[in-house]
């Protein structure tokens, strides 16, 4: 095969890229260093397009959407790939910066130790004094109801959740930690006619939440990206309704929605990395500038979205403001079905 022919498809290749299949003229039948050099070059070419697209979104609101509509796409990354990059980046940062449920008790216990060391121990309720007004007969009846309901609850548990329940009861049977389980047990004993599937879900969920709250929270967080499966097309539909007379296709509204959300995830990622978000309990003087900085970031998000509307749809200031705030109002209504979808997916394992 001649040098001017593509080795992949055999078509004539007039330049560095084949006009038929798109393969470049790189030859990997060379030294390892040459292959690594080309691979690193391709990687930074992709990163360069991502960074260039992110810079364009930040500096010129709406211009990237205009470029896509005008079919000028070579200099920028695919909008769906950009959206995936910014979304995954935010959820990754959110996952590693999210405090675990054990952090708060640890901070509270350390605060108690500090107060006691200073001679100002916090006041604790006198449990004996609170228990004086409780009728012993009612207390015994309540404990009997809980015990009966606990057996009903145990009958609906699946997997190793019965063992988890026994472990928790053996350690702290009547502590505040087990209040949700005791409450569900009383509910079951009341014979309210709950469906069997609902009893099974309630029993298994409450045991998992009390035993390992972080595991269930992580599962919910892992499914949070599915929220955008509802919100993104919902936003594009609202754009079509409010700006449908501008002669744009639905794909143009969808791409504009992608770019707006991509910038939002960039802003949210930055806020997660600031000390005000990572250490919310810090109320020192040095935390106040970061709180102001986070507030300015959210203001910039609103202003940026406004100018993006202005550039992409080309309408006046007043109409853009009215339509923008109206669209935001209806957009919030999509949060309920979006989070309901995530909740249903998490609870499907309990059905």
Short mmCIF file of the C-alpha atoms (twelve columns), coordinates in Angstrom:
data_MODEL
# 
_entry.id   MODEL 
# 
loop_
_atom_site.group_PDB 
_atom_site.id 
_atom_site.type_symbol 
_atom_site.label_atom_id 
_atom_site.label_alt_id 
_atom_site.label_comp_id 
_atom_site.label_asym_id 
_atom_site.label_seq_id 
_atom_site.Cartn_x 
_atom_site.Cartn_y 
_atom_site.Cartn_z 
_atom_site.pdbx_PDB_model_num 
ATOM 1   C CA . UNK A 1   0.000   0.000   0.000  1 
ATOM 2   C CA . UNK A 2   1.423   3.431   -0.940 1 
ATOM 3   C CA . UNK A 3   2.308   6.128   1.525  1 
ATOM 4   C CA . UNK A 4   -0.622  8.283   0.419  1 
ATOM 5   C CA . UNK A 5   -3.136  5.555   1.245  1 
ATOM 6   C CA . UNK A 6   -4.746  5.018   4.628  1 
ATOM 7   C CA . UNK A 7   -3.599  1.679   6.123  1 
ATOM 8   C CA . UNK A 8   -6.943  1.361   7.944  1 
ATOM 9   C CA . UNK A 9   -9.435  1.694   5.046  1 
ATOM 10  C CA . UNK A 10  -7.271  2.031   1.933  1 
ATOM 11  C CA . UNK A 11  -8.647  5.425   0.916  1 
ATOM 12  C CA . UNK A 12  -6.389  8.172   -0.364 1 
ATOM 13  C CA . UNK A 13  -5.068  10.282  2.494  1 
ATOM 14  C CA . UNK A 14  -4.224  13.794  1.303  1 
ATOM 15  C CA . UNK A 15  -3.010  15.075  4.678  1 
ATOM 16  C CA . UNK A 16  -2.397  13.986  8.251  1 
ATOM 17  C CA . UNK A 17  -5.932  12.579  8.637  1 
ATOM 18  C CA . UNK A 18  -7.903  10.213  6.410  1 
ATOM 19  C CA . UNK A 19  -10.971 11.898  4.994  1 
ATOM 20  C CA . UNK A 20  -12.912 8.620   5.006  1 
ATOM 21  C CA . UNK A 21  -12.301 6.965   8.402  1 
ATOM 22  C CA . UNK A 22  -10.523 9.795   10.258 1 
ATOM 23  C CA . UNK A 23  -7.421  7.840   11.282 1 
ATOM 24  C CA . UNK A 24  -4.265  9.948   11.617 1 
ATOM 25  C CA . UNK A 25  -0.912  9.204   9.999  1 
ATOM 26  C CA . UNK A 26  0.855   8.187   13.200 1 
ATOM 27  C CA . UNK A 27  2.811   4.931   13.000 1 
ATOM 28  C CA . UNK A 28  3.060   3.033   16.258 1 
ATOM 29  C CA . UNK A 29  5.488   0.472   14.845 1 
ATOM 30  C CA . UNK A 30  8.277   2.444   16.503 1 
ATOM 31  C CA . UNK A 31  10.128  2.676   19.798 1 
ATOM 32  C CA . UNK A 32  8.351   2.700   23.136 1 
ATOM 33  C CA . UNK A 33  9.333   6.325   23.713 1 
ATOM 34  C CA . UNK A 34  7.680   7.414   20.468 1 
ATOM 35  C CA . UNK A 35  4.462   5.592   21.358 1 
ATOM 36  C CA . UNK A 36  4.396   7.109   24.868 1 
ATOM 37  C CA . UNK A 37  5.130   10.554  23.484 1 
ATOM 38  C CA . UNK A 38  2.203   10.360  21.052 1 
ATOM 39  C CA . UNK A 39  -0.097  8.938   23.754 1 
ATOM 40  C CA . UNK A 40  0.765   11.765  26.163 1 
ATOM 41  C CA . UNK A 41  0.245   14.272  23.345 1 
ATOM 42  C CA . UNK A 42  -3.248  12.895  22.630 1 
ATOM 43  C CA . UNK A 43  -4.119  12.997  26.313 1 
ATOM 44  C CA . UNK A 44  -3.164  16.658  26.653 1 
ATOM 45  C CA . UNK A 45  -4.933  17.478  23.389 1 
ATOM 46  C CA . UNK A 46  -8.164  16.229  24.945 1 
ATOM 47  C CA . UNK A 47  -7.473  18.010  28.229 1 
ATOM 48  C CA . UNK A 48  -6.689  21.174  26.284 1 
ATOM 49  C CA . UNK A 49  -10.109 21.092  24.643 1 
ATOM 50  C CA . UNK A 50  -11.790 20.524  28.002 1 
ATOM 51  C CA . UNK A 51  -9.898  23.391  29.631 1 
ATOM 52  C CA . UNK A 52  -10.518 25.626  26.608 1 
ATOM 53  C CA . UNK A 53  -14.246 24.858  26.787 1 
ATOM 54  C CA . UNK A 54  -14.357 25.532  30.534 1 
ATOM 55  C CA . UNK A 55  -12.529 28.832  30.094 1 
ATOM 56  C CA . UNK A 56  -14.952 29.835  27.357 1 
ATOM 57  C CA . UNK A 57  -17.947 29.017  29.550 1 
ATOM 58  C CA . UNK A 58  -16.580 31.047  32.449 1 
ATOM 59  C CA . UNK A 59  -15.401 34.095  30.479 1 
ATOM 60  C CA . UNK A 60  -18.086 34.306  27.772 1 
ATOM 61  C CA . UNK A 61  -21.534 33.207  29.011 1 
ATOM 62  C CA . UNK A 62  -23.558 31.574  26.254 1 
ATOM 63  C CA . UNK A 63  -20.855 31.769  23.592 1 
ATOM 64  C CA . UNK A 64  -20.140 28.049  23.619 1 
ATOM 65  C CA . UNK A 65  -23.824 27.348  22.926 1 
ATOM 66  C CA . UNK A 66  -23.763 29.856  20.063 1 
ATOM 67  C CA . UNK A 67  -20.688 28.125  18.606 1 
ATOM 68  C CA . UNK A 68  -22.459 24.764  18.743 1 
ATOM 69  C CA . UNK A 69  -25.541 26.180  17.032 1 
ATOM 70  C CA . UNK A 70  -23.345 27.622  14.284 1 
ATOM 71  C CA . UNK A 71  -21.647 24.218  13.920 1 
ATOM 72  C CA . UNK A 72  -18.258 25.528  15.084 1 
ATOM 73  C CA . UNK A 73  -17.326 22.534  17.234 1 
ATOM 74  C CA . UNK A 74  -13.713 21.602  16.401 1 
ATOM 75  C CA . UNK A 75  -12.081 23.868  18.995 1 
ATOM 76  C CA . UNK A 76  -14.258 22.692  21.882 1 
ATOM 77  C CA . UNK A 77  -15.056 19.412  23.563 1 
ATOM 78  C CA . UNK A 78  -18.392 17.712  22.929 1 
ATOM 79  C CA . UNK A 79  -21.009 19.326  25.216 1 
ATOM 80  C CA . UNK A 80  -22.135 15.961  26.597 1 
ATOM 81  C CA . UNK A 81  -18.534 15.027  27.410 1 
ATOM 82  C CA . UNK A 82  -18.020 18.398  29.071 1 
ATOM 83  C CA . UNK A 83  -21.145 17.868  31.132 1 
ATOM 84  C CA . UNK A 84  -19.976 14.417  32.207 1 
ATOM 85  C CA . UNK A 85  -16.561 15.803  33.159 1 
ATOM 86  C CA . UNK A 86  -17.920 18.631  35.336 1 
ATOM 87  C CA . UNK A 87  -20.614 16.412  36.878 1 
ATOM 88  C CA . UNK A 88  -18.255 13.583  37.800 1 
ATOM 89  C CA . UNK A 89  -15.743 16.101  39.149 1 
ATOM 90  C CA . UNK A 90  -18.354 17.679  41.435 1 
ATOM 91  C CA . UNK A 91  -19.715 14.364  42.724 1 
ATOM 92  C CA . UNK A 92  -16.169 13.131  43.337 1 
ATOM 93  C CA . UNK A 93  -15.275 16.245  45.364 1 
ATOM 94  C CA . UNK A 94  -18.635 16.081  47.125 1 
ATOM 95  C CA . UNK A 95  -18.033 12.453  48.079 1 
ATOM 96  C CA . UNK A 96  -14.583 13.000  49.558 1 
ATOM 97  C CA . UNK A 97  -15.492 16.211  51.414 1 
ATOM 98  C CA . UNK A 98  -18.809 14.985  52.843 1 
ATOM 99  C CA . UNK A 99  -18.430 14.516  56.614 1 
ATOM 100 C CA . UNK A 100 -19.321 11.106  57.984 1 
ATOM 101 C CA . UNK A 101 -21.970 10.716  60.702 1 
ATOM 102 C CA . UNK A 102 -19.188 9.835   63.173 1 
ATOM 103 C CA . UNK A 103 -17.619 13.277  62.806 1 
ATOM 104 C CA . UNK A 104 -20.328 15.153  64.687 1 
ATOM 105 C CA . UNK A 105 -20.368 12.943  67.801 1 
ATOM 106 C CA . UNK A 106 -16.569 13.168  67.834 1 
ATOM 107 C CA . UNK A 107 -16.653 16.955  67.746 1 
ATOM 108 C CA . UNK A 108 -19.386 17.078  70.370 1 
ATOM 109 C CA . UNK A 109 -17.507 14.760  72.696 1 
ATOM 110 C CA . UNK A 110 -14.311 16.776  72.291 1 
ATOM 111 C CA . UNK A 111 -16.280 19.942  73.094 1 
ATOM 112 C CA . UNK A 112 -17.582 18.340  76.302 1 
ATOM 113 C CA . UNK A 113 -14.048 17.403  77.332 1 
ATOM 114 C CA . UNK A 114 -12.867 20.971  76.730 1 
ATOM 115 C CA . UNK A 115 -15.760 22.423  78.735 1 
ATOM 116 C CA . UNK A 116 -15.124 20.067  81.634 1 
ATOM 117 C CA . UNK A 117 -11.418 20.875  81.612 1 
ATOM 118 C CA . UNK A 118 -12.298 24.547  81.929 1 
ATOM 119 C CA . UNK A 119 -14.689 23.899  84.788 1 
ATOM 120 C CA . UNK A 120 -17.811 24.735  82.774 1 
ATOM 121 C CA . UNK A 121 -19.283 21.339  82.072 1 
ATOM 122 C CA . UNK A 122 -22.529 21.529  80.094 1 
ATOM 123 C CA . UNK A 123 -25.701 20.887  81.959 1 
ATOM 124 C CA . UNK A 124 -27.228 17.479  81.450 1 
ATOM 125 C CA . UNK A 125 -30.883 16.703  82.061 1 
ATOM 126 C CA . UNK A 126 -31.673 14.967  85.296 1 
ATOM 127 C CA . UNK A 127 -33.125 11.706  84.026 1 
ATOM 128 C CA . UNK A 128 -34.345 10.628  87.467 1 
ATOM 129 C CA . UNK A 129 -36.309 13.857  87.830 1 
ATOM 130 C CA . UNK A 130 -37.841 13.465  84.373 1 
ATOM 131 C CA . UNK A 131 -38.893 9.907   85.094 1 
ATOM 132 C CA . UNK A 132 -40.831 10.790  88.244 1 
ATOM 133 C CA . UNK A 133 -43.919 11.952  86.343 1 
ATOM 134 C CA . UNK A 134 -44.151 8.769   84.231 1 
ATOM 135 C CA . UNK A 135 -46.798 6.277   85.310 1 
ATOM 136 C CA . UNK A 136 -45.065 2.930   85.946 1 
ATOM 137 C CA . UNK A 137 -48.097 1.046   84.608 1 
ATOM 138 C CA . UNK A 138 -48.062 3.024   81.359 1 
ATOM 139 C CA . UNK A 139 -44.328 2.491   81.099 1 
ATOM 140 C CA . UNK A 140 -44.725 -1.284  81.435 1 
ATOM 141 C CA . UNK A 141 -47.542 -1.277  78.881 1 
ATOM 142 C CA . UNK A 142 -45.418 0.732   76.463 1 
ATOM 143 C CA . UNK A 143 -42.477 -1.627  76.880 1 
ATOM 144 C CA . UNK A 144 -44.801 -4.580  76.270 1 
ATOM 145 C CA . UNK A 145 -46.084 -2.977  73.063 1 
ATOM 146 C CA . UNK A 146 -42.532 -2.343  71.891 1 
ATOM 147 C CA . UNK A 147 -41.510 -5.925  72.655 1 
ATOM 148 C CA . UNK A 148 -44.490 -7.291  70.721 1 
ATOM 149 C CA . UNK A 149 -43.861 -4.940  67.834 1 
ATOM 150 C CA . UNK A 150 -40.165 -5.873  67.853 1 
ATOM 151 C CA . UNK A 151 -41.068 -9.501  67.177 1 
ATOM 152 C CA . UNK A 152 -43.281 -8.420  64.280 1 
ATOM 153 C CA . UNK A 153 -40.454 -6.267  62.954 1 
ATOM 154 C CA . UNK A 154 -37.983 -9.143  63.275 1 
ATOM 155 C CA . UNK A 155 -40.251 -11.332 61.146 1 
ATOM 156 C CA . UNK A 156 -39.931 -8.914  58.225 1 
ATOM 157 C CA . UNK A 157 -36.142 -8.649  58.284 1 
ATOM 158 C CA . UNK A 158 -34.123 -10.092 55.418 1 
ATOM 159 C CA . UNK A 159 -30.519 -11.170 55.060 1 
ATOM 160 C CA . UNK A 160 -28.312 -10.524 58.084 1 
ATOM 161 C CA . UNK A 161 -30.418 -7.655  59.412 1 
ATOM 162 C CA . UNK A 162 -31.807 -9.823  62.231 1 
ATOM 163 C CA . UNK A 163 -28.224 -10.286 63.432 1 
ATOM 164 C CA . UNK A 164 -27.656 -6.530  63.193 1 
ATOM 165 C CA . UNK A 165 -30.765 -5.925  65.302 1 
ATOM 166 C CA . UNK A 166 -29.632 -8.410  67.952 1 
ATOM 167 C CA . UNK A 167 -26.187 -6.792  68.085 1 
ATOM 168 C CA . UNK A 168 -27.677 -3.348  68.629 1 
ATOM 169 C CA . UNK A 169 -30.154 -4.569  71.249 1 
ATOM 170 C CA . UNK A 170 -27.383 -6.345  73.135 1 
ATOM 171 C CA . UNK A 171 -25.291 -3.189  73.344 1 
ATOM 172 C CA . UNK A 172 -27.820 -0.414  73.937 1 
ATOM 173 C CA . UNK A 173 -31.382 -1.638  74.037 1 
ATOM 174 C CA . UNK A 174 -33.037 1.500   75.398 1 
ATOM 175 C CA . UNK A 175 -30.750 4.292   74.275 1 
ATOM 176 C CA . UNK A 176 -31.777 7.211   72.096 1 
ATOM 177 C CA . UNK A 177 -29.981 5.598   69.143 1 
ATOM 178 C CA . UNK A 178 -32.627 2.845   68.924 1 
ATOM 179 C CA . UNK A 179 -35.570 5.257   69.142 1 
ATOM 180 C CA . UNK A 180 -36.409 4.901   65.394 1 
ATOM 181 C CA . UNK A 181 -36.499 1.100   65.666 1 
ATOM 182 C CA . UNK A 182 -38.651 1.231   68.793 1 
ATOM 183 C CA . UNK A 183 -40.975 3.696   67.063 1 
ATOM 184 C CA . UNK A 184 -41.433 1.414   64.032 1 
ATOM 185 C CA . UNK A 185 -42.009 -1.516  66.411 1 
ATOM 186 C CA . UNK A 186 -44.824 0.386   68.133 1 
ATOM 187 C CA . UNK A 187 -46.266 1.255   64.729 1 
ATOM 188 C CA . UNK A 188 -46.325 -2.415  63.728 1 
ATOM 189 C CA . UNK A 189 -47.931 -3.433  67.016 1 
ATOM 190 C CA . UNK A 190 -50.692 -0.850  66.531 1 
ATOM 191 C CA . UNK A 191 -52.095 -2.971  63.672 1 
ATOM 192 C CA . UNK A 192 -52.781 -0.050  61.343 1 
ATOM 193 C CA . UNK A 193 -53.314 -2.299  58.335 1 
ATOM 194 C CA . UNK A 194 -50.076 -1.407  56.569 1 
ATOM 195 C CA . UNK A 195 -49.388 -3.353  53.351 1 
ATOM 196 C CA . UNK A 196 -46.949 -6.231  53.633 1 
ATOM 197 C CA . UNK A 197 -44.422 -4.670  51.250 1 
ATOM 198 C CA . UNK A 198 -44.440 -1.403  53.207 1 
ATOM 199 C CA . UNK A 199 -43.838 -3.261  56.480 1 
ATOM 200 C CA . UNK A 200 -40.915 -5.098  54.913 1 
ATOM 201 C CA . UNK A 201 -39.377 -1.880  53.547 1 
ATOM 202 C CA . UNK A 202 -39.801 0.019   56.831 1 
ATOM 203 C CA . UNK A 203 -38.344 -2.790  58.920 1 
ATOM 204 C CA . UNK A 204 -35.261 -3.353  56.785 1 
ATOM 205 C CA . UNK A 205 -34.593 0.329   56.108 1 
ATOM 206 C CA . UNK A 206 -34.790 1.388   59.766 1 
ATOM 207 C CA . UNK A 207 -32.371 -1.373  60.821 1 
ATOM 208 C CA . UNK A 208 -29.884 -0.421  58.110 1 
ATOM 209 C CA . UNK A 209 -30.168 3.315   58.861 1 
ATOM 210 C CA . UNK A 210 -29.578 2.848   62.598 1 
ATOM 211 C CA . UNK A 211 -26.850 0.214   62.213 1 
ATOM 212 C CA . UNK A 212 -24.881 1.709   59.302 1 
ATOM 213 C CA . UNK A 213 -26.173 5.183   58.360 1 
ATOM 214 C CA . UNK A 214 -23.088 5.977   56.282 1 
ATOM 215 C CA . UNK A 215 -23.582 2.970   53.982 1 
ATOM 216 C CA . UNK A 216 -27.126 3.992   53.091 1 
ATOM 217 C CA . UNK A 217 -26.055 7.614   52.668 1 
ATOM 218 C CA . UNK A 218 -23.238 6.545   50.333 1 
ATOM 219 C CA . UNK A 219 -25.671 4.513   48.260 1 
ATOM 220 C CA . UNK A 220 -27.948 7.526   47.954 1 
ATOM 221 C CA . UNK A 221 -25.009 9.754   46.971 1 
ATOM 222 C CA . UNK A 222 -23.828 7.224   44.384 1 
ATOM 223 C CA . UNK A 223 -27.224 7.483   42.684 1 
ATOM 224 C CA . UNK A 224 -27.418 11.287  42.832 1 
ATOM 225 C CA . UNK A 225 -26.090 11.717  39.250 1 
ATOM 226 C CA . UNK A 226 -29.365 10.190  38.090 1 
ATOM 227 C CA . UNK A 227 -31.047 13.390  39.289 1 
ATOM 228 C CA . UNK A 228 -29.720 15.036  36.141 1 
ATOM 229 C CA . UNK A 229 -31.515 12.417  34.039 1 
ATOM 230 C CA . UNK A 230 -34.706 14.221  35.075 1 
ATOM 231 C CA . UNK A 231 -33.512 17.792  35.576 1 
ATOM 232 C CA . UNK A 232 -31.525 18.235  32.359 1 
ATOM 233 C CA . UNK A 233 -34.318 17.361  29.883 1 
ATOM 234 C CA . UNK A 234 -36.815 19.163  32.128 1 
ATOM 235 C CA . UNK A 235 -34.710 22.332  31.866 1 
ATOM 236 C CA . UNK A 236 -34.494 21.920  28.082 1 
ATOM 237 C CA . UNK A 237 -38.281 21.504  27.874 1 
ATOM 238 C CA . UNK A 238 -38.775 24.698  29.876 1 
ATOM 239 C CA . UNK A 239 -36.361 26.506  27.554 1 
ATOM 240 C CA . UNK A 240 -38.392 25.299  24.590 1 
ATOM 241 C CA . UNK A 241 -41.586 26.595  26.196 1 
ATOM 242 C CA . UNK A 242 -40.212 30.007  27.158 1 
ATOM 243 C CA . UNK A 243 -37.932 30.589  24.154 1 
ATOM 244 C CA . UNK A 244 -39.498 28.317  21.526 1 
ATOM 245 C CA . UNK A 245 -40.234 31.196  19.148 1 
ATOM 246 C CA . UNK A 246 -36.565 31.927  18.526 1 
ATOM 247 C CA . UNK A 247 -36.383 29.304  15.775 1 
ATOM 248 C CA . UNK A 248 -34.040 26.984  17.666 1 
ATOM 249 C CA . UNK A 249 -34.302 23.209  17.684 1 
ATOM 250 C CA . UNK A 250 -34.679 21.168  20.846 1 
ATOM 251 C CA . UNK A 251 -31.043 20.037  20.602 1 
ATOM 252 C CA . UNK A 252 -29.954 23.689  20.823 1 
ATOM 253 C CA . UNK A 253 -31.993 24.189  23.990 1 
ATOM 254 C CA . UNK A 254 -30.564 20.954  25.401 1 
ATOM 255 C CA . UNK A 255 -26.970 21.995  24.682 1 
ATOM 256 C CA . UNK A 256 -27.598 25.400  26.279 1 
ATOM 257 C CA . UNK A 257 -29.008 23.590  29.344 1 
ATOM 258 C CA . UNK A 258 -25.866 21.426  29.426 1 
ATOM 259 C CA . UNK A 259 -23.587 24.455  29.366 1 
ATOM 260 C CA . UNK A 260 -25.573 26.229  32.102 1 
ATOM 261 C CA . UNK A 261 -25.411 23.160  34.329 1 
ATOM 262 C CA . UNK A 262 -21.712 22.641  33.543 1 
ATOM 263 C CA . UNK A 263 -20.907 26.131  34.769 1 
ATOM 264 C CA . UNK A 264 -23.065 25.486  37.862 1 
ATOM 265 C CA . UNK A 265 -21.042 22.367  38.670 1 
ATOM 266 C CA . UNK A 266 -17.802 24.317  38.219 1 
ATOM 267 C CA . UNK A 267 -19.008 26.892  40.765 1 
ATOM 268 C CA . UNK A 268 -20.259 24.207  43.168 1 
ATOM 269 C CA . UNK A 269 -16.947 22.368  42.930 1 
ATOM 270 C CA . UNK A 270 -15.058 25.514  43.894 1 
ATOM 271 C CA . UNK A 271 -17.356 26.141  46.867 1 
ATOM 272 C CA . UNK A 272 -16.802 22.595  48.133 1 
ATOM 273 C CA . UNK A 273 -13.058 23.237  48.273 1 
ATOM 274 C CA . UNK A 274 -13.273 26.441  50.316 1 
ATOM 275 C CA . UNK A 275 -12.717 26.296  54.104 1 
ATOM 276 C CA . UNK A 276 -16.228 27.655  54.729 1 
ATOM 277 C CA . UNK A 277 -17.744 24.506  53.200 1 
ATOM 278 C CA . UNK A 278 -15.194 22.016  54.530 1 
ATOM 279 C CA . UNK A 279 -15.242 23.353  58.105 1 
ATOM 280 C CA . UNK A 280 -18.724 24.808  58.690 1 
ATOM 281 C CA . UNK A 281 -18.304 24.624  62.471 1 
ATOM 282 C CA . UNK A 282 -15.412 27.091  62.305 1 
ATOM 283 C CA . UNK A 283 -16.801 30.500  63.291 1 
ATOM 284 C CA . UNK A 284 -13.500 32.301  63.637 1 
ATOM 285 C CA . UNK A 285 -12.630 35.630  62.084 1 
ATOM 286 C CA . UNK A 286 -10.689 33.970  59.261 1 
ATOM 287 C CA . UNK A 287 -13.729 31.980  58.119 1 
ATOM 288 C CA . UNK A 288 -15.808 35.083  57.375 1 
ATOM 289 C CA . UNK A 289 -13.939 36.085  54.172 1 
ATOM 290 C CA . UNK A 290 -14.487 32.591  52.775 1 
ATOM 291 C CA . UNK A 291 -18.205 32.790  53.548 1 
ATOM 292 C CA . UNK A 292 -18.331 36.091  51.659 1 
ATOM 293 C CA . UNK A 293 -16.401 34.469  48.809 1 
ATOM 294 C CA . UNK A 294 -18.923 31.604  48.594 1 
ATOM 295 C CA . UNK A 295 -21.761 34.116  48.563 1 
ATOM 296 C CA . UNK A 296 -20.138 36.016  45.708 1 
ATOM 297 C CA . UNK A 297 -19.749 32.758  43.785 1 
ATOM 298 C CA . UNK A 298 -23.493 32.076  43.989 1 
ATOM 299 C CA . UNK A 299 -24.245 35.635  42.930 1 
ATOM 300 C CA . UNK A 300 -21.902 35.187  39.974 1 
ATOM 301 C CA . UNK A 301 -23.829 32.033  39.054 1 
ATOM 302 C CA . UNK A 302 -27.063 34.027  38.760 1 
ATOM 303 C CA . UNK A 303 -25.401 36.861  36.846 1 
ATOM 304 C CA . UNK A 304 -23.603 34.440  34.537 1 
ATOM 305 C CA . UNK A 305 -26.832 32.602  33.710 1 
ATOM 306 C CA . UNK A 306 -28.552 35.915  32.951 1 
ATOM 307 C CA . UNK A 307 -25.873 36.970  30.444 1 
ATOM 308 C CA . UNK A 308 -25.895 33.483  28.923 1 
ATOM 309 C CA . UNK A 309 -29.625 33.897  28.245 1 
ATOM 310 C CA . UNK A 310 -28.996 37.321  26.765 1 
ATOM 311 C CA . UNK A 311 -26.269 36.145  24.386 1 
ATOM 312 C CA . UNK A 312 -27.876 32.897  23.255 1 
ATOM 313 C CA . UNK A 313 -31.496 34.020  22.885 1 
ATOM 314 C CA . UNK A 314 -30.883 37.698  22.152 1 
ATOM 315 C CA . UNK A 315 -33.853 39.114  24.059 1 
ATOM 316 C CA . UNK A 316 -34.084 42.347  26.043 1 
ATOM 317 C CA . UNK A 317 -33.176 42.819  29.676 1 
ATOM 318 C CA . UNK A 318 -36.720 42.861  31.058 1 
ATOM 319 C CA . UNK A 319 -37.966 39.829  29.096 1 
ATOM 320 C CA . UNK A 320 -34.818 37.891  29.970 1 
ATOM 321 C CA . UNK A 321 -35.252 38.614  33.678 1 
ATOM 322 C CA . UNK A 322 -38.940 37.687  33.715 1 
ATOM 323 C CA . UNK A 323 -38.433 34.495  31.722 1 
ATOM 324 C CA . UNK A 324 -35.309 33.562  33.671 1 
ATOM 325 C CA . UNK A 325 -36.959 33.806  37.094 1 
ATOM 326 C CA . UNK A 326 -40.119 32.083  35.830 1 
ATOM 327 C CA . UNK A 327 -38.048 29.252  34.375 1 
ATOM 328 C CA . UNK A 328 -36.140 28.905  37.660 1 
ATOM 329 C CA . UNK A 329 -39.435 28.630  39.566 1 
ATOM 330 C CA . UNK A 330 -40.748 25.813  37.386 1 
ATOM 331 C CA . UNK A 331 -37.309 24.187  37.321 1 
ATOM 332 C CA . UNK A 332 -37.457 23.714  41.096 1 
ATOM 333 C CA . UNK A 333 -40.619 21.670  40.651 1 
ATOM 334 C CA . UNK A 334 -38.480 19.071  38.903 1 
ATOM 335 C CA . UNK A 335 -36.451 18.456  42.055 1 
ATOM 336 C CA . UNK A 336 -39.212 16.380  43.667 1 
ATOM 337 C CA . UNK A 337 -39.552 13.763  40.897 1 
ATOM 338 C CA . UNK A 338 -35.757 13.774  40.427 1 
ATOM 339 C CA . UNK A 339 -34.969 12.968  44.053 1 
ATOM 340 C CA . UNK A 340 -37.955 10.605  44.190 1 
ATOM 341 C CA . UNK A 341 -36.360 8.643   41.339 1 
ATOM 342 C CA . UNK A 342 -33.120 8.310   43.308 1 
ATOM 343 C CA . UNK A 343 -34.998 7.305   46.462 1 
ATOM 344 C CA . UNK A 344 -36.990 4.653   44.587 1 
ATOM 345 C CA . UNK A 345 -33.813 3.206   43.077 1 
ATOM 346 C CA . UNK A 346 -32.208 3.021   46.521 1 
ATOM 347 C CA . UNK A 347 -35.276 1.382   48.071 1 
ATOM 348 C CA . UNK A 348 -35.715 -1.205  45.294 1 
ATOM 349 C CA . UNK A 349 -33.279 -3.473  47.152 1 
ATOM 350 C CA . UNK A 350 -35.724 -3.605  50.064 1 
ATOM 351 C CA . UNK A 351 -38.785 -4.695  48.061 1 
# 
